[in-house]
Amino acid sequence: MSIEISEDAAVFLKDGGDPVGAVRHVKPGGRAEVIIYVENAGEFSVPLSAVHEVHFGKVMLDPKLLDSAMLRAMGHAHDAETPE
């Protein structure tokens, strides 16, 4: 299966949810991964196998295939936007 992922595509954990980041690099150095910038946390390497779906300029990730550090970062992606 060939998935077309565009750099700068918005990244989501679920369709209809808020974006948690953006794709920065696709297959860097020929590796089967994407580099994703998570808001307020920086860049993370994600295996292509964790990409659940790609459509309409959106990349949906399968949270079951992400490491705990990235999931924690995604959980705080919008902290700077929300007053406490």
N, C-alpha and C positions, 0 to 999 in steps of 0.2 A: 504494500500500500504506500502510495506516495502522497505526502501531505505538503501543501504549499503554505509555508509560514512566512509572513513578511516581517522584516525588521520594523520596529515601531508599532506592531500590532498590539492592541490592548489585551491584557491577560486577566482571566477570570477563574474563579473556583467553581462557579455555576452560572448557567445561562440566566440572564435577568438580574444577576447580582451586580455589586459595584466592582469596577476594575481595581485590581490590586497591584498592577504594574504594567510593564511594557517589554516586548521583546527587543533586545539590543543586538544580538548576533545569532545567526542560524548556522549550525554546523561549523563552529569555529575550528580551524585546523583540520577540517574533514571529520571531526568527531560527531557521533550521533547524539547531539545535545543542542540545547538552545540556552543562551544566556539571557536571563530575565532580570530586569531592574524592578525591585519591589520598593514602592514608595516608603520613604523614611528608614530604609534598611540597607540598600545597596544591591549589588548584583549577586545572582545565584545561578549555578549551573544546574540544568534540569535535563534528564534524559528524554529523548524523543518519545520513549515509551510512556511517559507520564502525560503526554499531550492526548487528551481525550477526544477533542473535537476542534476543528478550525472552520469558521464560516463568518462571512460578513465582516472581515477584518478583526475578528475576535479569536483568541486562543483560549480554550477551556482546558484546564488541567485537572487530572484525577488526584484529589487530595490523598488518596490511599497510597499513591506512589511517590509522594514528596517527603523529604526528610523533616524532622520535627523543627529544626531551626527555621526552615523556610515557612512552614505553617505558622509558627509563632510570629515571624516577621509580617506575613500576610494579614494576620489577625490585628496588627497594629498599623496597617498601611494608611489609615485615615485618621490616626490620632491627632495629627497637627491641625486637622480641619475642624475637629469637634471640641468646643469649649468644655472644660471640666466642671 
